[in-house]
Amino acid sequence: MEEKCGWETGPNRVQHETFLKAVLDMLLEKAVFEGTNRKNKLVEWQEPEELKQKMNLAVREEGMTHGELFALMQQVVKYSVKTGHPYFINQLYSGLDVYGLVGQWVTDALNPSVYTYEVAPVFTLMEIEVLSAMASLVGFEQHDGLFSPGGSISNMYGMLLARYRTFPEIKSKGCSELGRLVALTSIDAHYSLKKAAMTLGLGSDNLVLVNTDAVGRMDVNHLKHCIEEEKKKKSTIIMVCATAGTTVLGAYDPVAAIADVCEKEGIWLHVDAAWGGGALISPALRHKIRGIHRADSVTWNPHKLLVAPQQCSVFLTRHPGLLKACNSASAAYLFQKDKFYNTSYDTGDQHLQCGRRADVLKFWAMWKAKGTSGLAQHMERVFSLAEEFAGMVSRRGRGWRLLQIPECTNVCFWYLPPALHDVPAAVLQGTLTTPADHQHFKRVSAVAPRLKERMVREGRMMITYQPLRGRPNFFRLVLQSSQVTSHDLEYFINTIEELAQNSQE
C-alpha cells in the first residue's frame, strides 16, 4: 500500500480494494473482537498532549500513501475507548451489537439521505415500518413519528409540537406577543429540556422544575401545585415532560398519574423515555411505564438500553399530521407536487433537517435478526443484572452503601474505604450538622474521582460518578450490554476494592 492516495472521488478496484479490505479486516480484529475481549484493556489512556504527539492529527497541503493512512486508522482504533467492552459501564450506551454494526456499515456504504422516496425508497419504507412497530409498543392507536439525531432533539420536537399545538400562528408570526410560555418537568429530568427551552424561545427560566420523591420520581402533588402557581402568574403552560428512566437514578415518573393531571388541565404530555423506553419491548417490564399510551409524544432511544449503534433516536406522537403542519416549509426543489409516484412517502418536510442519515437500518437489522422476543430477552437480562449487582452491593459489607434499589439498570452506590466505614448515613444523604460531618463529606466525595482516575489510567474498567442534590459523589454503574455476566459483576466489585487498597499503599 505504498501508492499515494488519489484525489478523485469514487472507489477504484485496482487502487482501493486492498486498502479497503485491510481496514475492514483490522476493524474486525482490533475493534470488534479484541476490543470486546475481557483480557484486553478497554482504553490505552493518554494525556491530551501525549496523544497529540503520538498521532499525526494535523491536516497538510500534500496527501499521503494508503499505507500511511492505514497506520493512522490503526492508531485511531488503538487509542479510542472500546465502548463495546464488557467493562465499559460508564454512560447510557455500551455494548456492541453485531447485527446493528452490519446495519451501520451498510448505511455508510450506501450513504443515503432520507427525505424523499425517490432518493431513499428502501429506507423510507423501513422507517415507516419501524416507527409503526414502536408506536404500537407505546400503545398509540394512531401515530406519526421520525428518527432524529439524538434524544435531545427528540425532546425538542416534543416541546416544538406542544408550542405549535397551543399557538399554531407561531409558525409564521413568531412568539414576540405570546406572553410567558412555560414547560414543566422534574428536577431530575435530562438537561436537554433546558436546552430546548433556550432554543425555542421559552427561556431556561421558564422551564419549571417539579420536585421528586425519595427515589427520584416526579411528585405529582407538587406538579399540581406548580400548575396552580403558573395559572396565578397568567402563564401559558405548553407542556409537561415526564421521564421514563432518569439519567442518574433511573427513576420512572408515574406517567399514568401525570397523564390524569395533564388531561384535566388540557396540557400536552411528553414522555422522555430515551433511556428507560426499552422496557416497553418486554411484557415483563412494560408496567414500569404504565400510562405511556396517554402521552401526546414520546422520545425513545434504541441506542441506549437496546444497544443499537450510535445514534438511533425516535420521536413519536399520537397526533398524525402535526409534525408536517408544524415543520413544513414546502421546498419546491424537493417536494414537487407533480412527481410520478405517491408523494405521501416523501416524509422529509416534517423534519427540521433536510439532509438526514438513515439511522433506521441498524435497529431494523437487529429487530429482524432477534425478533421482538429476542429484544425482550435482552432487556430482561440487563434488568436482572442490575438487580443482582444491587444485591451484591447490599451484602458486601460496611464499605459498600447502596443509594437505593434500582428501578432501571442504573445502580448507584458508595464505596467507602476502611477509614470511612463509620461515616454516618446522614452524611451520605447530605445532612451535615457538625464540622466532622463536613469533613466526612469532603473525604467521601474524593473517593470516586480518585478511583475513577486509577481504573481509567490502567484501562481496567470505566464507571461514572456524580453528586446529586446535596449528596457526596457516588458511583453509577449502568448496565445495558447483555454480554455482561455475573462474573463481570464480581470483577467490578473486586476491582474497585483493589484499586482503593492500592491507592492507600
Secondary structure, DSSP 8 states (H G I E B T S, - for coil): --SB--SSSS--HHHHHHHHHHHHHHIIIIIIIGGG-TTS-S-----HHHHHHHS-----SS--BHHHHHHHHHHHHHHS--TTSTTEESSS-----HHHHHHHHHHHHH----SSTTT-HHHHHHHHHHHHHHHHHHT-SS-EEEEESSHHHHHHHHHHHHHHHH-TTHHHH-STTS--EEEEEETTS-THHHHHHHHTTS-GGGEEEE-B-TTS-B-HHHHHHHHHHHHHTT-EEEEEEEEBS-TTT--B--HHHHHHHHHHHT-EEEEE-TTGGGGGG-TTTGGGGTTGGG-SEEEE-TTSTT---S--EEEEESSTTHHHHHH----TTTS-TT-SS-GGG--GGGSS-SS---THHHHHHHHHHHHHHHHHHHHHHHHHHHHHHHHHHHHH-TTEEESS--SSSEEEEEE--GGGTT--HHHHTT---SHHHHHHHHHHHHHHHHHHHHHHHTTS-EEEEEEETTEEEEEEEE---TT--HHHHHHHHHHHHHHHHHHH-
